[in-house]
């Protein structure tokens, strides 16, 4: 079965290249994970965040899709129910920050790695921080266009290492910035 060969390649890759230190390594990892997800023919609802990030990492512009639509609708609702605090915006639903800090992605990746018996090296020590930083660099300038009727664009901006900035732009010109340090 082809997925076994890809998993073997991923095992070798992770053992040789951890911590990941180049954007191209992150893109390779995400592409190969996506192949395995497809080959395993899992329910489309299993690992939706992981699938989404795998796709997002290779597309310069991402149109709306079901997983991102759900995430962005949650962010939009959080904005609508949140409040301004000086120059900072405090969302109603703090799980918005889970998306910004990639906590949800990490949970799904850990579960996926466990399911297919990949080494968990990427989640150890500073390896996850480095992976997260490199992934965000890959995703910067790759906007999600028109994910909901009210939101025109969602995208990550590069901040300092160890910080993520998610920009949400509405059709009416309003812009919200979510900053999360990790």
Helices and strands as residue ranges (DSSP letters): H 2-17, H 23-39, H 48-56, E 62-63, H 66-81, E 83-85, E 88-90, H 96-100, H 103-116, G 120-123, H 127-139, E 144-145, E 151-158, E 163-170, E 175-181
